[in-house]
């Protein structure tokens, strides 16, 4: 359905370009929505890792205290 640009009238060319720009805008919107979902998933994972890291550091200090001073 693609026509040669040189043989198109101005109006037909503008209509074709308008449709292509609408499709590009829809693709960009879809890409942005997917990206924001991925970022929120990564933020959740990072928070979990930080929490577990803090717990492990606390446990290691408790074990170190136990083995150095109590035993």
KOLKEKE-237429 format. One line per 8 residues: number of its first residue (from 1); for each residue x, y, z of C-alpha. Coordinates in nm, 4 decimals, padded with zeros to 6 digits. Layout:
N
NUM = X,Y,Z; ...
% end
This chain:
71
1 = 00.0000,00.0000,00.0000; 00.3071,00.2193,00.0177; 00.3097,00.4725,-00.2601; 00.6003,00.6533,-00.4117; 00.6347,00.9846,-00.2248; 00.7009,01.1753,-00.5467; 00.3678,01.0666,-00.6982; 00.1529,01.1513,-00.3927
9 = -00.0470,01.4673,-00.3481; 00.0354,01.6888,-00.0507; -00.2813,01.5875,00.1292; -00.2177,01.2144,00.0842; 00.1400,01.2579,00.2009; 00.0265,01.4426,00.5143; -00.2343,01.1768,00.5911; 00.0259,00.9025,00.5527
17 = 00.2747,01.0874,00.7719; 00.0065,01.1552,01.0333; -00.0754,00.7843,01.0548; 00.2906,00.6931,01.0871; 00.3447,00.9492,01.3639; 00.0382,00.8142,01.5491; 00.1841,00.4637,01.5297; 00.5209,00.5887,01.6556
25 = 00.3541,00.7676,01.9475; 00.1656,00.4501,02.0413; 00.4892,00.2485,02.0301; 00.6696,00.5017,02.2506; 00.3825,00.5043,02.5012; 00.3890,00.1250,02.5183; 00.7662,00.1281,02.5657; 00.7428,00.3817,02.8500
33 = 00.4750,00.1792,03.0290; 00.6818,-00.1383,03.0092; 00.9913,00.0423,03.1292; 00.8185,00.1854,03.4362; 00.6918,-00.1621,03.5309; 01.0418,-00.3052,03.5013; 01.1863,-00.0243,03.7113; 00.9337,-00.0815,03.9882
41 = 01.0180,-00.4542,03.9856; 01.3882,-00.3724,04.0176; 01.3221,-00.1301,04.3021; 01.1359,-00.4022,04.4931; 01.4232,-00.6464,04.4402; 01.6813,-00.3912,04.5534; 01.4855,-00.3172,04.8712; 01.4643,-00.6896,04.9491
49 = 01.8381,-00.7291,04.8950; 01.9119,-00.4320,05.1203; 01.6877,-00.5740,05.3923; 01.8470,-00.9185,05.3774; 02.1931,-00.7617,05.3678; 02.1188,-00.5650,05.6845; 01.9850,-00.8773,05.8547; 02.2938,-01.0775,05.7597
57 = 02.5279,-00.8047,05.8843; 02.3414,-00.7973,06.2158; 02.3578,-01.1746,06.2505; 02.7287,-01.1787,06.1685; 02.7974,-00.9157,06.4377; 02.5941,-01.1172,06.6878; 02.7869,-01.4358,06.6028; 03.1184,-01.2527,06.6224
65 = 03.0256,-01.1119,06.9638; 02.9152,-01.4558,07.0802; 03.2342,-01.6334,06.9701; 03.4721,-01.3609,07.0915; 03.3254,-01.2721,07.4305; 03.0894,-01.5418,07.5467; 03.2752,-01.8553,07.4504
% end
